[in-house]
Amino acid sequence: MSFGTAEYQGRIRKTKQRMADKGIEVLLISDPANMNYLTGYDAWSFYVHQMLIVIEDEDQPIWVGRVMDANGAKITTWLYHDNIIPYPEFYVQSQTHHPMDFVAEILSQIGQDRRSIGVEMENYYFTAKCYERLQKGLPNARFQDATLLVNWVRIVKSDTEIMYMKRAARFSEKAMAAGIDMIEEGVRECDVAARILEVQVSGTKEHGGDYPAIMPLLPTGERTAAPHLTWTDKRYKKGESVTLEIAGCYKRYHSPLARTVFIGTPDADLQHLAEVTTEGLNECLAMIKPGIYLEEVCAMWTKTIARYGFEKEARIGYAVGLNYPPDWGEHTASIRMGDRTILEPNMAFHMIPAMWFDHSGFEVSETFRVTETGCETLANMPRGLFAKSHLIGYQGGA
């Protein structure tokens, strides 16, 4: 397990308090990050239906999943083996049987079929069919939306979680440096991606890396106008820019990092955009401290770039940490206007105040944690534009 049993039990207690506040007696968790957070369960099994059942008056949750994944639950969690209940193989991707039928049957057998049941309605892993079959199998239950209930428990990290994110940041530094070093005229995009992935997984001499929740994002040239493109098999050309958004991952904890590279000598417009964007990021980091609202950080960004005639509508960051594909964000607080989340020590965010236009873009980002007096960035790498003609502010390696 990634943590001691006492830490998992503390997380269960906090979750049950939130359940009580919302009048939820039974919580059904399908988000693999929330499963991991409460039990340690860690497997690439989220492509089939699985469920963690938290009951208000039971000490341990119940894990329900595919029969071939039950041993994985026994290996990676702190749960008693009796609390690991596998469903037979004929439930897998069947037109006639559904795993939620099995979950409903279990809840009925243990006398939980007439209770208030919370489900994660807004979740990649909980489908309309899941909800339909649970309702059919538990006609006397009272269902309510429990989306993000556990996610909000996760938003303030323990010191151990922060330590894992700092280890992930070392991987981010190494992978980013490797990618930047390799980007040159004539090199294939896919080969740079392969090098980044190699470093992300190999990690450092002390600690190995995990697979990140998002593949390396590496748009090039005009494709930098679209931030969520990956790579192609084309070769880099002189006069192109490349944006890199990657993350190191350690025990499922992420530390994302974004930078921009130009192959050759950048023009004055791109250099100016890089300077303005980096200044905005720096101003935001300088004013972060416990007790302020997240929207105040966004207001600082907006004010800074407005001095140069720029504006940006999208959010500039989000809570980050533990997650599985397809996203490393935690889906709770965002750095944007209207978000009145009050910053507390050991909250962690990925701030990416990037700028995208019709035919180009510039990215720079930092993952930071809130400290007792301000904030600290987890990675250590120069900001601004990396020009491969003379390596502005960059000495290579990490």
C-alpha positions in Angstrom: 0.0 0.0 0.0 1.1 3.6 -0.6 0.1 4.7 2.9 -0.4 3.1 6.3 -3.7 1.7 7.4 -4.2 4.6 9.9 -4.2 7.1 7.0 -6.7 5.2 5.1 -8.9 4.9 8.1 -8.7 8.6 8.7 -9.8 9.2 5.1 -12.8 6.9 5.7 -13.8 8.9 8.8 -13.7 12.2 6.8 -15.7 10.6 4.0 -18.3 9.3 6.4 -18.6 12.8 8.0 -19.4 14.3 4.6 -21.9 11.4 4.0 -23.6 12.3 7.2 -23.8 16.0 6.3 -25.6 15.0 3.1 -27.8 12.4 4.6 -26.1 9.5 2.7 -26.0 6.1 4.4 -24.4 4.1 1.7 -21.9 5.6 -0.8 -21.1 3.8 -4.1 -17.7 4.9 -5.5 -16.8 4.1 -9.1 -14.0 6.7 -9.6 -10.8 4.7 -9.5 -8.9 7.6 -7.9 -11.4 7.7 -5.0 -11.1 3.9 -4.7 -7.4 4.2 -4.4 -7.6 7.1 -2.0 -9.8 5.2 0.4 -8.3 1.7 0.1 -5.1 1.7 -1.9 -6.6 -0.3 -4.8 -4.4 0.2 -7.8 -4.9 -1.8 -11.1 -5.7 -1.1 -14.7 -9.1 -2.6 -14.3 -11.3 0.5 -14.6 -12.3 -0.4 -18.2 -14.8 -2.8 -16.6 -17.3 -1.9 -13.9 -16.1 -2.0 -10.3 -17.4 -0.4 -7.2 -16.4 0.5 -3.6 -19.2 0.5 -1.1 -18.8 2.7 2.0 -21.5 2.1 4.6 -22.0 4.6 7.4 -22.1 2.0 10.2 -19.5 -0.5 8.9 -15.8 -0.1 9.7 -14.5 -1.2 6.3 -15.7 -0.6 2.8 -16.6 -3.4 0.4 -14.8 -3.8 -2.9 -16.8 -5.3 -5.8 -15.1 -6.1 -9.1 -14.3 -8.6 -11.8 -13.3 -12.0 -10.5 -9.8 -11.9 -12.1 -9.2 -8.5 -10.3 -10.0 -9.7 -6.8 -6.4 -10.8 -6.1 -5.3 -7.4 -7.1 -7.6 -5.9 -4.5 -6.2 -8.3 -1.9 -2.6 -7.3 -2.8 -3.0 -3.6 -2.9 -5.6 -2.7 -0.3 -6.0 -2.7 3.5 -9.4 -4.5 3.3 -10.2 -7.8 4.9 -10.4 -10.5 2.2 -14.0 -11.1 3.2 -14.7 -7.5 2.1 -13.5 -8.2 -1.4 -16.4 -9.6 -3.4 -15.8 -10.6 -7.1 -18.5 -10.9 -9.7 -18.4 -13.8 -12.1 -17.0 -13.4 -15.6 -20.4 -13.7 -17.3 -21.1 -10.1 -16.1 -18.3 -8.7 -18.1 -19.5 -6.7 -21.2 -22.6 -8.8 -21.4 -25.9 -7.9 -23.2 -28.0 -9.7 -20.6 -26.1 -9.3 -17.3 -24.7 -6.1 -15.7 -22.3 -5.8 -12.8 -24.6 -3.3 -11.1 -27.2 -6.1 -10.9 -24.6 -7.9 -8.8 -23.9 -4.8 -6.7 -27.7 -4.4 -6.1 -27.9 -8.1 -5.0 -25.1 -7.7 -2.6 -26.6 -4.6 -1.0 -30.0 -6.4 -0.7 -28.3 -9.4 0.9 -26.7 -7.3 3.6 -29.8 -5.3 4.4 -28.8 -2.0 2.7 -31.5 -2.0 0.0 -33.8 0.6 1.8 -31.3 3.2 2.6 -30.2 6.5 1.2 -27.6 5.7 -1.4 -25.1 8.2 -2.9 -23.7 7.6 -6.4 -21.1 9.5 -8.4 -23.4 10.7 -11.2 -20.8 12.9 -13.0 -18.1 10.4 -13.5 -16.2 8.9 -16.4 -16.7 5.4 -15.0 -20.4 5.5 -14.0 -22.7 5.1 -17.0 -26.4 5.7 -17.5 -26.8 2.0 -17.7 -25.2 1.6 -14.2 -27.7 4.0 -12.7 -30.6 2.4 -14.5 -29.7 -1.1 -13.3 -29.1 0.0 -9.7 -32.5 1.7 -9.6 -34.1 -1.4 -11.0 -32.3 -3.7 -8.5 -32.9 -1.5 -5.5 -36.5 -0.1 -6.0 -36.8 0.8 -2.3 -33.6 2.8 -2.0 -33.4 6.5 -2.1 -30.7 7.7 -4.6 -28.9 11.0 -4.5 -26.0 12.5 -6.3 -22.7 12.2 -4.5 -20.4 13.5 -7.2 -17.1 14.8 -5.9 -17.9 14.0 -2.3 -14.6 12.1 -1.9 -12.8 14.5 -4.2 -13.4 17.3 -1.8 -12.0 15.2 1.0 -8.9 14.8 -1.1 -8.3 18.5 -1.7 -6.1 19.1 1.4 -3.2 16.7 1.1 -1.2 14.9 3.9 2.5 15.5 4.1 3.1 12.1 2.6 0.9 13.0 -0.4 2.9 16.2 -0.9 6.1 14.2 -0.7 4.9 11.9 -3.4 4.0 14.9 -5.6 7.5 16.3 -5.1 9.0 13.0 -6.2 6.7 13.2 -9.3 8.0 16.7 -9.9 11.6 15.3 -10.2 10.3 13.1 -13.0 8.6 16.1 -14.6 11.9 18.0 -14.6 13.8 15.2 -16.1 11.2 14.3 -18.8 10.8 18.0 -19.8 14.5 18.5 -20.0 14.8 15.3 -22.1 12.1 16.5 -24.5 13.5 19.9 -24.9 17.0 18.6 -25.5 15.8 16.3 -28.2 13.6 18.7 -30.1 15.6 19.7 -33.2 15.0 20.2 -36.9 14.6 16.8 -38.5 13.7 14.9 -35.4 10.4 13.0 -35.4 7.7 14.1 -33.0 7.0 10.5 -32.0 10.6 9.9 -31.1 10.5 12.9 -28.7 7.3 11.5 -27.2 8.9 8.1 -26.7 11.9 9.7 -24.9 9.6 11.7 -22.6 7.6 8.5 -21.8 10.8 6.6 -21.1 11.9 9.2 -18.6 8.5 9.5 -17.0 8.5 5.8 -16.2 12.1 5.3 -15.3 12.0 8.2 -12.9 15.2 8.7 -10.8 17.7 6.4 -9.3 15.8 6.5 -6.0 12.2 6.2 -7.3 10.6 4.8 -10.4 7.7 6.5 -12.1 4.1 5.4 -12.8 2.1 5.9 -16.1 0.6 9.4 -16.1 -3.1 9.9 -16.4 -2.5 12.0 -19.6 -0.1 11.2 -22.4 2.5 13.8 -23.4 0.8 16.7 -25.1 3.1 17.9 -27.9 1.4 20.1 -30.5 3.7 21.7 -33.1 3.5 24.7 -35.4 0.0 25.8 -36.1 -1.2 22.8 -34.0 0.0 24.8 -30.9 -3.3 26.7 -31.2 -5.0 23.5 -29.9 -3.6 22.5 -26.5 -4.7 18.9 -26.2 -3.1 17.4 -29.3 -0.5 14.7 -28.7 2.1 14.0 -31.4 2.5 12.8 -35.0 5.2 11.1 -36.9 6.2 14.3 -38.7 9.7 15.8 -38.4 10.3 19.1 -36.7 11.0 22.1 -38.9 13.1 25.2 -38.3 10.8 28.1 -37.4 8.2 26.0 -35.6 7.3 26.2 -31.9 6.4 23.2 -29.8 4.4 23.2 -26.6 5.0 20.4 -24.1 2.6 19.6 -21.3 3.6 16.5 -19.3 3.5 15.2 -15.8 5.6 13.0 -13.6 3.6 10.4 -11.7 4.5 8.6 -8.5 2.1 6.2 -6.7 -0.6 7.8 -8.9 0.2 11.4 -7.7 1.0 13.8 -10.5 3.0 17.0 -10.8 2.2 18.5 -14.3 4.6 20.9 -16.1 4.3 22.9 -19.3 6.9 24.7 -21.4 7.3 26.1 -24.9 10.2 25.5 -27.3 11.0 27.4 -30.5 13.3 25.8 -33.2 15.4 28.7 -34.3 15.1 32.3 -33.4 11.6 33.4 -32.3 10.1 36.6 -33.6 9.4 39.6 -31.4 5.7 38.8 -31.1 6.2 35.4 -29.7 8.9 36.6 -27.3 6.6 39.3 -26.1 3.8 36.9 -25.5 6.1 34.6 -23.6 7.3 37.5 -21.4 3.7 38.6 -20.6 2.4 35.1 -19.9 5.4 34.3 -17.7 5.0 37.7 -15.8 1.4 36.9 -15.2 2.3 33.4 -13.8 5.0 34.9 -11.6 2.6 37.6 -10.2 0.0 35.0 -9.3 2.6 32.7 -7.6 3.9 35.7 -5.6 0.4 36.6 -4.1 -0.8 33.1 -3.2 -1.2 32.4 0.5 -3.7 30.7 2.8 -6.9 32.5 3.5 -7.5 34.0 0.0 -10.1 33.0 -2.5 -9.0 31.2 -5.7 -10.8 33.9 -7.8 -8.3 36.4 -6.4 -5.5 34.6 -8.0 -7.3 34.7 -11.3 -8.0 38.4 -10.9 -4.3 39.0 -10.5 -3.6 37.1 -13.8 -6.3 39.1 -15.6 -5.0 42.4 -14.3 -1.4 41.6 -15.2 -2.0 40.6 -18.8 -4.5 43.4 -19.4 -1.7 45.9 -19.0 -0.4 44.6 -22.3 -3.7 44.3 -24.1 -4.3 40.6 -23.5 -7.3 38.7 -22.1 -8.2 35.1 -21.4 -11.6 33.7 -20.7 -10.7 30.1 -19.6 -9.6 29.1 -16.1 -5.9 29.1 -15.4 -5.6 26.2 -13.1 -7.2 23.4 -11.1 -6.7 21.1 -8.1 -4.3 18.3 -8.9 -2.9 15.2 -7.3 -4.1 11.6 -7.3 -5.7 10.3 -10.5 -6.1 7.8 -13.3 -6.7 8.2 -17.0 -8.1 10.2 -18.6 -7.2 13.2 -16.4 -4.8 14.2 -13.6 -7.0 17.0 -12.4 -9.2 16.4 -9.3 -12.3 18.1 -10.6 -12.9 20.3 -7.5 -11.5 23.8 -7.2 -10.5 25.9 -10.3 -8.4 29.1 -10.5 -11.1 31.2 -12.2 -13.5 34.0 -11.4 -16.3 33.0 -9.3 -14.5 30.2 -7.5 -14.7 31.1 -3.8 -12.6 28.2 -2.5 -10.4 29.5 0.3 -6.8 28.4 0.0 -5.5 26.2 2.9 -2.0 24.8 3.5 -1.3 21.6 1.5 -3.8 22.2 -1.2 -2.1 21.6 -4.6 -2.9 23.1 -8.0 -1.6 23.0 -11.5 -1.6 26.6 -12.7 -1.3 26.8 -16.5 -2.1 30.4 -17.7 -1.4 29.5 -21.3 -2.4 31.6 -24.3 -3.9 30.2 -27.5 -4.8 32.0 -30.7 -6.1 31.0 -34.1 -2.7 29.7 -35.4 -0.4 29.6 -32.5 0.0 29.3 -28.8 2.3 29.6 -25.8 2.3 27.5 -22.7 4.1 27.7 -19.3 2.8 26.2 -16.1 3.7 25.2 -12.5 2.4 22.8 -10.0 2.4 24.3 -6.5 1.3 23.6 -3.0 0.0 26.2 -0.6 2.3 26.6 2.4 1.7 28.2 5.8 2.8 31.6 4.5 2.6 31.4 0.7 3.2 28.7 -1.9 6.0 26.6 -3.3 6.4 25.3 -6.8 7.2 21.6 -7.0 9.4 21.6 -10.1 12.6 23.6 -10.6 13.0 24.6 -14.2 13.4 28.0 -15.9 10.2 29.6 -17.2 9.8 31.6 -20.4 10.5 30.6 -24.0 13.1 28.0 -24.8 14.7 29.0 -28.1 16.8 26.2 -29.5 19.0 28.6 -31.5 20.6 30.0 -28.3 18.7 28.3 -25.5 17.3 31.4 -23.8 17.6 30.9 -20.0 18.2 27.2 -20.5 21.3 25.1 -19.9 19.9 21.7 -20.7 19.5 18.6 -18.5 18.0 18.2 -15.1 
